[in-house]
Amino acid sequence: MTFRIRRAELSDFEEVISFYDRVIDDQKVLPYGPGWTKKVYPDHAMLKDKIASGAMFLGTDENEIISAMAVDSHVSEGYDLVPWSIPVQPGEAYEIHILAVRKEYGGRGIGRQMCSFAAEYAKSHGGRALHLDIVKGNLWAQKLYEKFGFRCVGEAELYYEDTGWHVFVMYEYPL
């Protein structure tokens, strides 16, 4: 396997949609997961925006997308109410969004490499902390982030189109 991480380009848009659709199909057979829904989350407009803004990164093997995520300093609604332990100024907290690895590549350290890339990227752009939220019960994601070194700072009730109001577990990683 020749794994590398690169920034997504607008020409990747259709392939990124296909990647997330495949991840969503695969999660249907799992007893736990993020509960994403095609065209709802991640929706096509959000994916296009993340690609256009330079925030979408793809993990590839021989030019095939096997993982993807967005990393940016956009502050999600409701994050200002979370008791983060690392004090940050605007633009110093980065978030990981929609991190996914294709099911058949699970257990190979791909998620860990994506987290490491996100931490390095955020730090090199002035970030002091990485933040993210996980749907409560998404055990794969919780295990990945905790093993990487993220700390749970509590829970928050947040609204997303795919879940409505839902309790999320909030994680933070110091840079």
Backbone hydrogen bonds, N-H to C=O, Kabsch-Sander energy under -0.5 kcal/mol:
donor,donor_aa,acceptor,acceptor_aa,energy
3,F,1,M,-0.7
4,R,60,T,-1.8
6,R,58,L,-2.5
8,A,56,M,-2.8
12,D,9,E,-2.6
13,F,10,L,-1.7
16,V,12,D,-2.5
17,I,13,F,-2.3
18,S,14,E,-2.3
19,F,15,E,-2.3
20,Y,16,V,-2.5
21,D,17,I,-2.6
22,R,18,S,-2.1
23,V,19,F,-2.2
24,I,20,Y,-2.6
25,D,21,D,-2.3
26,D,22,R,-2.5
27,Q,23,V,-1.9
28,K,24,I,-0.8
28,K,25,D,-0.8
29,V,26,D,-1.2
30,L,27,Q,-1.5
37,T,41,Y,-1.0
39,K,42,P,-0.5
40,V,37,T,-1.9
41,Y,37,T,-2.4
43,D,40,V,-0.6
47,L,43,D,-2.3
48,K,44,H,-2.6
49,D,45,A,-2.4
50,K,46,M,-2.7
51,I,47,L,-2.3
52,A,48,K,-2.9
53,S,49,D,-2.2
54,G,51,I,-1.4
55,A,50,K,-2.1
56,M,50,K,-1.1
57,F,69,M,-3.3
58,L,6,R,-3.4
59,G,67,S,-2.9
60,T,4,R,-3.2
60,T,58,L,-0.6
61,D,64,E,-2.1
62,E,2,T,-1.0
64,E,61,D,-1.7
66,I,59,G,-3.1
67,S,59,G,-1.7
68,A,100,A,-2.0
69,M,57,F,-2.0
70,A,97,H,-2.5
71,V,55,A,-2.5
72,D,95,E,-1.7
76,S,74,H,-0.7
79,Y,76,S,-2.0
81,L,78,G,-1.5
82,V,79,Y,-1.3
84,W,82,V,-2.2
92,E,89,Q,-2.3
94,Y,92,E,-0.6
94,Y,129,A,-2.7
95,E,72,D,-3.4
96,I,131,H,-1.8
97,H,70,A,-3.0
97,H,95,E,-0.5
100,A,68,A,-2.3
102,R,66,I,-2.8
105,Y,102,R,-2.2
106,G,103,K,-1.7
108,R,105,Y,-1.0
113,Q,109,G,-2.1
114,M,110,I,-2.3
115,C,111,G,-2.3
116,S,112,R,-2.6
117,F,113,Q,-2.4
118,A,114,M,-2.5
119,A,115,C,-2.6
120,E,116,S,-2.4
121,Y,117,F,-2.9
122,A,118,A,-2.7
123,K,119,A,-2.4
124,S,120,E,-2.3
125,H,121,Y,-0.8
125,H,122,A,-0.8
126,G,123,K,-1.6
127,G,122,A,-3.1
128,R,92,E,-3.8
129,A,92,E,-1.5
130,L,173,Y,-2.6
131,H,94,Y,-2.9
132,L,171,Y,-1.7
134,I,169,V,-2.1
136,K,167,V,-1.7
138,N,135,V,-2.4
139,L,137,G,-2.0
142,Q,138,N,-2.2
143,K,139,L,-2.6
144,L,140,W,-2.4
145,Y,141,A,-2.7
146,E,142,Q,-2.4
147,K,143,K,-2.3
148,F,144,L,-1.9
149,G,145,Y,-1.4
150,F,145,Y,-2.6
151,R,172,E,-3.2
153,V,170,M,-2.5
154,G,170,M,-0.7
156,A,168,F,-2.2
158,L,156,A,-0.7
158,L,166,H,-2.3
160,Y,158,L,-0.5
160,Y,164,G,-1.5
163,T,160,Y,-0.6
164,G,160,Y,-3.4
166,H,158,L,-2.2
168,F,156,A,-2.8
169,V,134,I,-3.0
170,M,154,G,-2.9
170,M,168,F,-0.5
171,Y,132,L,-2.8
172,E,151,R,-2.1
173,Y,130,L,-2.3
175,L,128,R,-2.3
